[in-house]
């Protein structure tokens, strides 16, 4: 343990890492899978670089500003100084193995955070000591909380003017509504100019002052001072321990027993008992251990690394992951209610063995892994990041992708060190590794199963296993791209295919009329990065268009059915629209309804639409068609989907929130040799002819967001006016931050007053509740288009203090006052 190694005086620390083979052999009980999560620019990558260095994994410290960090290895990341892709690294620390995932902080890359959270057992939440709890911190914290992921909090940048440890801790309790125990507190010394200078931390558990030598560029020279010689610090440690033990005593009787055994002296409670109590309380999500430091100044990171191995869970101590399996018989029923094929699942038995970890379907040798990230390496090609949940995945083993049923040979397995791979022979349960190759065989969210070296068939349950489904949010921004010359098109498409494989939140479509490929992403920055990678990294010769909001089209009302014929093939259909999610629409409940969630459309193949001669020909064995009735229905529906994607009559945008009802159709099944592709064409033409016939009955849909703007009461009026007039928002409520869930907030306020907090000049009053009564939340529904560039306007109005976050609500019909602006924007783009 870090503390035990250093509590012997002043010395330098050099952790010698074990050999890679030994590191991969570290037992599951000493494995930690952690994520580094926080708001943008809180210091995630800087902290990760120090962890790498102190673990001995690197021999120098990377710097974000200098663009030489290990985890930010994309050119765009190093140029911009931000994290774009999650990065996985394995490091040793105190006879443990830590698999670290450094995640992005920008809202445009929320999907990267979401998919990494799926495979984490614990998280380190980093906060900027000056900014405190920021919007994205709250968002990611709630995501982790919903998955029951234990967390440690680290208040970074304590060397900055205006950094407030106690203020930030109080915000954590009140805004994130968690109990805390202070494990380290900041130590300041006065400079010759009488300014406080951050020099180290006070370790509450071990009752020591740790001072870093600021002249040492490595951060390894640490002085360890007994607090008995420092009365003021000793008093703070006593108060901190008292607060800690009172908090732990509410959930752990061993703390109370030890307290009584040691004459009710808070300072005498043994370190092992404190550590075990904090560990149990952290793993159960009862509380959050608090640490502080300045990663950039190399202060406070080693105690944080000790906390990771001491308090965060091993894969043996996690909540069992969500596992289900679908029946293959049910999957064949495609043209019934959509929910039947989604919600009817088979139970999957899973137990947690105290030594082997998760055992699925009562088979210890069954290997089950989740692919959570795909990337393209400069020399290794396509690499798939995965986590093994049960069993052991060996190299030169065949695995089955349960999504496709395809068998894949896994030749090599790798551990990742930033973008540098290290080959290993196996990846055990609870660990994260990489598979190379298989360009089109594995995508994000796939479940891989294997019986190891034994060739054995899977049961129906095993062949349809699905681990931790990862939801991909809908793309909200579009950008056109086209090759500079016809000869550049093939390489452009190859590059785009690779980007989509890496990033499932990126979508691509083709505008046939304009001859443009349309990229759709999560935000302006998201698409800007994609463009940079295409041009700078992949050297694609392309012409790029400006980023615009993703609009859609939809019918405004239903018209009479329209029949389309080609020889003896025909279809009759009508179209209508609905609001909200397709799966929640009443249309989805009708017999023959099929929900297509990606574009939020529904196709209803009415049972009576199939002509009697088709069903009779099956009964009377007069069916001469090479395709089955189900195959023909699927072909017809595919033709309809193609027509919907070609787009509406106004701007040729794909149709959304649309229901297509097939009232009748016909196909000559008694005649052999018919080509079913003609049915595909009739389906497509049926949609296009209906749109042309009823083009006056179509309108524009635009994405709407639920926007929460956090401001002080003195700027409330101006911000509200700006939202309603410039952003055309509909304000649904204005709330005090203290009135959100009054019971929880009352508890949080009481808890923040009960916990001992060391002196902090940024904390104006212990009874001020951080001035939350003067902080307002404006909740509004806003057109996404009007929120582009909003942050700069908000900061201008609020002198840099206002923040906001947005959540996608859905597509809504554009009101008449907005149609001209949308039309102008679309004409400029086209």
ZABA-143371 format. One record per residue (C-alpha): x, y, z. Coordinates in steps of 0.02 Angstrom, whole numbers, plus 50000, padded with zeros to 5 digits. Layout:
% residues N
XYZ/...
//
This chain:
% residues 830
500005000050000/500615017549958/500395023750136/501405009650214/502805011850090/503065030150123/502715032850307/504555031450349/505265048350308/505785057650152/506205047050002/505885044449815/504635031649755/504875020249607/503585006749582/504374992949477/503024985149370/502934966149359/503264957349195/501784957949077/501474939249095/501394941249283/500244956249267/499044946149161/499084932349292/498494943849431/496964935749511/495194941849486/495074947349669/496504959449638/495824966349475/494974983349465/494014989749312/493835008449334/493315023249228/493915041049241/492365051749221/492065070449237/491595086749153/492695092649010/494375100049065/494255093649245/495925084549224/495455066649178/496845063649053/498135072949159/497705061849308/497785046149201/499515050949138/500135052149318/499385035149358/500335027749211/501955035749268/501835031049452/501355013149408/502965011749308/502025009249144/502855024649069/504525032749106/503935050549076/502375060649110/501335065448959/500625083048949/498935087648873/499545105048824/501065097748736/500015084548647/501045069448700/499855059948814/499645041148800/497745040348810/497395055148695/498285048048543/497185054148400/497885069348310/496245078748342/496355074948528/498135081348541/497785096948439/496225101648537/496805095648708/495215085548738/494755067248748/493685061148602/493785042148610/493825031448764/495535023548792/495915007648888/497535004448982/498094990949103/499294995749242/500014987549399/499844995149572/500294987149738/500094969049679/498454973549594/497984975949412/496984991349365/496104992149198/495825010749169/494645018449043/494905037049012/493265044048945/492795060348855/492005074748951/491175084248808/489295081648788/489505077448603/490415061448653/489185055648787/488995039148693/490835035448726/490495037648912/488905027348905/489715012148827/491215012748942/490095013449096/489344996949041/490964987749073/491584996749229/491524990449407/491995007049486/492345025049439/493455039549489/492505055749471/493675070549448/493075087949490/493855104849454/494155112649625/493775129849554/492215125549453/491495112849575/490095101349518/489755105449335/488315100349221/489185085849134/489815079449302/488015078149363/487475069549202/488845056349205/488665053849393/486815049949370/487235037849229/488455028749342/487235029149487/485865021349380/487055006749345/487485005349531/489335009149500/490325013549659/491305029749648/492785038949723/492835057849705/494445067449677/494465086549689/495815091849566/496695108349530/496875112949713/498385123649665/497285135749566/496695152449636/494895150749689/494985131849716/493875126749861/493945109249931/492595111250063/491465120949945/491625107149814/491295093549943/489745102749998/489155104149818/489455085349795/488355081449944/486985093549892/486975091649702/487475073249686/486585068549848/487865056649919/488655054250089/490515057150094/492015053050202/493555064150188/495065052950163/496265067150120/496105085850145/497185099550066/498715106850151/499215124850113/500715135050167/500885153850155/502065160950025/503205175950049/501775186349974/500615179550108/499635169149982/499125151150018/500115138549915/499525120649894/500915109349957/500145092449994/498745082950078/498325077250252/497965058550258/496505056250378/496605037250380/498455036250423/498545052650521/500005059450421/500425075250324/501085071450150/502095085550072/502695084649892/504335092649843/503775105749716/505525106149643/505415087749596/504645086249421/504155068049449/503085069949605/503945055149686/504855064349826/503625065149970/503935070450149/502895061250279/502625070850439/501815065050600/500335076250640/500695075450828/501985089050794/500675099850707/499265104150830/498145113250703/498225099050580/497985086150717/496385094850769/495725094450590/496165075950577/495245072450740/493695081750678/493775073150510/493945056050591/492495059750707/491395064250559/492005048950462/491675036850604/489945043950637/489505041650454/490215023950446/489445019250612/487715021450539/487995006550424/489404996250501/489334989850679/491184985050678/491615003450682/490545006250837/491284990950922/493054996850885/492625014350944/492035007551111/493504995651126/494715010151108/493965020851246/492915030951123/494465038851049/494225042550864/496095043350835/496425025650897/495275015850783/496425004350681/496755007950498/496214990450436/494514992350518/494265009550442/494795003450270/493644988450274/492164998950330/492475012050194/492654998250064/491004990050110/490095006750115/490835012149948/490414995849859/488634996749923/488515014749858/488155020850033/489495034250024/490895041849921/492705043049983/493415060549949/495195064249894/496055079949834/497615085249741/498355093949591/498735081349455/499635094149348/500785098149495/500975079349531/500185080949704/498945068549777/498845055449640/499685040949731/498445041249877/497045041249747/497805025649666/497865017249837/496015021549857/495605012849693/496304996149753/495714998549933/493925004149906/493285000249732/492614982649697/493404968149608/492384958949475/491904946849614/490964960449708/489914968449571/488064967549540/487724953749414/487594961349240/485984961549140/485914945349038/484504938848932/484214926948789/482844926648658/481974911448590/482374908148408/480564903148378/479964919748438/481214928848331/480444921448174/478784929748211/479304946148128/477644952848066/476684952648228/476704966148361/478464972748374/478524971048562/478354952148552/480064949948475/480864962048598/480114958448769/479844939648765/481484933148834/482184917748916/482874918249092/484744915549103/485404907949264/486954916949330/487884915049494/489424923449567/490764911049619/491904917849756/493484912849662/493034911149478/491844925649460/490234925449360/489604908449301/488254908949167/487014894849133/487844884349268/489354881149154/491024886949227/491914884649060/490664894848959/491544910848906/490434926048881/491154942948829/490444959848778/491184970148635/491034988248689/492204997648571/492914995648396/494375006048329/495625005648186/497455004848237/498805011848124/499734995248109/498604982048189/497044986348089/495304984248163/495344981348351/493844976348457/493854980548643/492924967948748/492654962848928/492594944748981/491184942149105/491314923349130/492584909949088/494244913349001/494524918548821/496094910548748/497024915048590/496764903448440/494994900148499/493354900448401/491994911948469/490214914248410/489424931348387/487654928948456/486994943448351/487464935448186/487734917148234/489404917948143/490914908448209/492534918548219/494314912848248/495194923548377/497034921848337/497814935148448/497294943648609/497994960248666/498074971548817/498084990048774/499305003348829/498515018848753/498685014948568/500115002648596/499534984448603/500354970748705/500034952548656/499444939948788/498904921748782/497214923948868/496024936548947/495224930349107/493534933949185/493324951949241/494664958549123/494694969748970/495614964848812/495684967248624/495364956148472/496154960748306/495414958548132/493604953948093/493234970548008/491394967447974/491044953548098/490944962648265/490134979148310/489884988448473/488674979248588/488954961748518/489024947048638/490354933848605/490234916148674/491454901648674/491724884648754/493594887648750/494714874948663/493334861948673/492274860648514/490504859648579/488834865548513/487854878948605/486124877048676/484744888448610/484914899148765/486804900948745/486764904648558/485584919448589/486414926848743/486414945848753/487444955648881/487094973448937/486214981048787/486974997848738/485725010548673/486355021848534/485585039348540/484865046648379/486015058248279/485445076448278/486655085348160/487015082747975/488465087047863/488645083847676/490215075847605/490695071947426/492285065947338/493345078747246/493355067447093/492445051547043/494065041947072/494075047447255/492355040247295/492895022447331/494215027447459/493025040047537/491725026347564/493035014747639/493535028347763/491725031947810/491405013347834/492875012547955/492265027748052/490525020448071/491255003948131/492195013548266/490775025248311/489005018048301/488265035148348/488835041148175/487565037648037/487725038947848/486445041047709/486515045747525/485595060047440/485335053047266/484765069647192/486255079647254/487505065547238/488045068847417/488405057347562/487605064047722/488485060947888/487385062448043/488135064448217/487825069748396/488405087748384/489425100948295/491055095748377/490695077448342/490545080648154/492005092748154/493105079048225/492465066648096/492925078947958/494655081548030/494965062848039/494395060447860/495495074147789/496995074547906/497155056747973/496465046447829/496985058547690/495315056747602/495065068947459/493345075547497/492315091547494/491415095347657/489825105147690/489355115147843/488555106147990/486665107947998/485285101248108/484485084848057/482725088747995/481435075947938/479795075847845/478125067947888/476315067847829/475165080147915/473605069947885/473025053647808/472295053347633/471325040147539/472295024247490/473295024747328/473575009447221/475185006247125/475284992446994/476584984446883/475864970446779/475034958246898/475984965047050/475134978447153/475084987447319/473804999247396/474325009947543/473965025447643/475095035547759/474855045047921/475925051848062/476015050748251/476895059648393/478165052448513/479055035748508/478455023248379/478515008848504/477325018448619/476095023048481/474375015048470/474825010148293/476164998548363/474794988648452/473884984048293/474024966748216/475344966448082/476264981848149/478164982248131/479134995948221/480725002748143/481525012048287/482975020148196/481865031848094/480385030248214/479245023248078/477905009748078/477314998447938/475634989847962/475334974947850/473484972247884/473044953847900/471644956447773/472844964647648/473524947947587/472364941547448/471404925447476/472164916847325/473874917547409/473304909147569/472244896647470/473724892247359/474694887447514/473294876647581/472954868647411/474814866647371/474694877447216/476124888747275/477404889647133/478414904747192/480194901347248/479974913147395/478864909747544/477424921347592/478494928147734/479934931447613/478784940947496/478094951347639/479864955747694/480324960747515/478784971847503/479164980247668/480974983047618/480354992147463/479265003347573/480755007347685/481785012247534/480415024147480/480325031847654/482205034647653/482175043047482/481215056747569/479765068747570/479175081347441/479855097247520/481735094647537/481915076147502/482225072647687/481915055047750/480205052147826/480045050948014/478625047148136/477665040147989/476495025147982/476265016247816/474715005447810/474614992147675/472764989647639/473024977147498/474394969347392/474554955547262/475884944747183/475714930047060/476234915547172/475424902247061/476654905946921/478464899746931/479994910046886/479374926846952/480724939147007/480324945847181/481404961447150/479914968147051/478924967747214/480314977747296/480154990847160/478254991647174/478394994447361/479625008647336/478595016547196/477025014947301/477765026347434/478465038647307/476835039847210/475845042347369/477015056447421/476885064647250/474995063147249/474835070747424/476355082147432/475335096647502/474975085747654/476775084247711/477715095047836/479425097247917/479975089448082/481405096448184/482285089848339/481765097048506/482765096648665/482345098048848/483545111748900/484015115649079/484885132249104/485745135249272/485845153749317/485825165149468/484265175049509/485045191649455/485185185749273/483585175449270/482545188349178/483805191949040/484165173449010/482305169249005/481995183348880/483435177248771/482775159448774/480995163948725/481425176948593/483085172148514/482985153448544/481085152248521/480995141348676/479455136448772/479865138348957/478975124649054/479575129249229/480785139649330/481405130749485/482505134449633/483925121949643/483355119149821/481595113849770/482075099049661/481505084049761/481275093149925/481495077950037/483135072949955/483735090949956/483295093250139/484285077550179/485755083550073/485775100650157/485725092650330/487095080550280/488205094450213/488035103750378/488385088250482/490005083350394/491605091650456/492385102550321/494105110550341/494285129450327/493985135850150/494005154250105/492905150849952/491525144250064/490705160650117/489565153950252/489295136850327/487435140650333/487255148050160/486865131550074/488065137649940/486845151449893/485745138449809/484215148749851/484835161549727/485195148449594/483815145049470/483495131549342/482565136749185/481765121349108/481275124048927/480875114748767/481955121648629/482215118648442/483955111448428/484395123048283/484215138248394/485375131048526/486885130448411/488145142648483/487055145848635/488435143248763/489385158848709/487795169348720/487375162248892/489125165648957/489025183448891/487385186548982/487935178349146/489755184349149/490325166649122/489365158949267/487875151149176/487855133149115/486605122249026/486305104448970/485115096848843/484215080348825/483405074748664/481495074448674/481055069448497/480585076048326/479165088648323/478225097148184/479005114048146/477835128348183/477395140248041/478475154448109/480025143248093/479715136447918/480515151247828/482115149947931/482215131147902/481865133447717/483255146447702/484465135047794/484045119947685/484205129947524/485915136247576/486475118547616/485785111647454/
//
